[in-house]
Amino acid sequence: MTRPAVFLDRDGVVNRVVLRDGKPYPPTSAAELEILPGVADALAGLRAAGLGVVVVTNQPDVARGSQRREAVEAINAALSSQLAIDEFRVCYHDDADACSCRKPEPGLLTQSPAYDLARSVMVGDRWRDIEAGRRAGVLATVLVASGHEEVCAVEPDLRAESLAQAVPFILSVVQKAQ
């Protein structure tokens, strides 16, 4: 049997988003990266509980030409060196590419290596994350407040102020699903 995972959006869940005109943007470099408070302990606790920790992130600025793939990979490497993360799955496409990996599509969650989606949780800060989790068939979804106002038409199973605040819920629902 495959193990469950916690799938995490990167920007707004693991690291702080950069707000410009009220809209969230990813950091442009590792130097601009700021890990959110409590994330390191939260990820260590999830991993200690036997969950896979997988970051799933849309990075359309690469397709749009305003960000380089190498910069995204450097940010991910910086996060990986500081946090208990098993894997990064990145979609570099824009909506017009109509790919299966750009959230809200479930491709980033369903690709190999496979996890037990029926016992996994998706944590994000936007409706696209919650919808991707639903489409992938995860056990539960968590919407984390990231400081930007976006309507989430898809209701998550939990709304939390931070990843750290969501950990008890995540561990509880995964344990009940065993």
Secondary structure as the mmCIF struct_conf table of DSSP 4:
data_model
#
loop_
_struct_conf.conf_type_id
_struct_conf.id
_struct_conf.beg_label_comp_id
_struct_conf.beg_label_asym_id
_struct_conf.beg_label_seq_id
_struct_conf.end_label_comp_id
_struct_conf.end_label_asym_id
_struct_conf.end_label_seq_id
HELX_LH_PP_P HELX_LH_PP_P1 THR A 2 PRO A 4
STRN STRN1 ALA A 5 LEU A 8
BEND BEND1 ARG A 10 ARG A 10
STRN STRN2 ASP A 11 ASP A 11
TURN_TY1_P TURN_TY1_P1 GLY A 12 VAL A 14
STRN STRN3 ASN A 15 ASN A 15
HELX_LH_PP_P HELX_LH_PP_P2 ARG A 16 VAL A 17
STRN STRN4 VAL A 18 ARG A 20
TURN_TY1_P TURN_TY1_P2 ASP A 21 GLY A 22
STRN STRN5 LYS A 23 TYR A 25
BEND BEND2 THR A 28 SER A 29
HELX_RH_3T_P HELX_RH_3T_P1 ALA A 30 GLU A 32
STRN STRN6 ILE A 35 ILE A 35
HELX_LH_PP_P HELX_LH_PP_P3 LEU A 36 LEU A 36
TURN_TY1_P TURN_TY1_P3 PRO A 37 GLY A 38
HELX_RH_AL_P HELX_RH_AL_P1 VAL A 39 ALA A 48
TURN_TY1_P TURN_TY1_P4 ALA A 49 GLY A 50
STRN STRN7 GLY A 52 ASN A 58
TURN_TY1_P TURN_TY1_P5 PRO A 60 PRO A 60
HELX_RH_AL_P HELX_RH_AL_P2 ASP A 61 ARG A 64
TURN_TY1_P TURN_TY1_P6 GLY A 65 GLY A 65
BEND BEND3 SER A 66 GLN A 67
HELX_RH_AL_P HELX_RH_AL_P3 ARG A 69 GLN A 82
BEND BEND4 LEU A 83 LEU A 83
STRN STRN8 GLU A 87 CYS A 91
HELX_RH_3T_P HELX_RH_3T_P2 ASP A 95 ASP A 97
BEND BEND5 SER A 100 ARG A 102
TURN_TY1_P TURN_TY1_P7 LYS A 103 PRO A 104
BEND BEND6 GLU A 105 PRO A 106
HELX_RH_AL_P HELX_RH_AL_P4 GLY A 107 THR A 110
BEND BEND7 GLN A 111 PRO A 113
HELX_LH_PP_P HELX_LH_PP_P4 ALA A 114 ALA A 114
HELX_RH_3T_P HELX_RH_3T_P3 LEU A 117 ARG A 119
STRN STRN9 VAL A 121 GLY A 124
BEND BEND8 ASP A 125 ARG A 126
HELX_RH_AL_P HELX_RH_AL_P5 TRP A 127 ALA A 136
TURN_TY1_P TURN_TY1_P8 GLY A 137 GLY A 137
BEND BEND9 LEU A 139 LEU A 139
STRN STRN10 ALA A 140 VAL A 144
HELX_LH_PP_P HELX_LH_PP_P5 ALA A 145 ALA A 145
BEND BEND10 GLY A 147 HIS A 148
BEND BEND11 VAL A 154 VAL A 154
HELX_LH_PP_P HELX_LH_PP_P6 GLU A 155 PRO A 156
BEND BEND12 ASP A 157 ASP A 157
STRN STRN11 LEU A 158 ALA A 160
BEND BEND13 GLU A 161 SER A 162
HELX_RH_AL_P HELX_RH_AL_P6 LEU A 163 LYS A 176
TURN_TY1_P TURN_TY1_P9 ALA A 177 ALA A 177
#
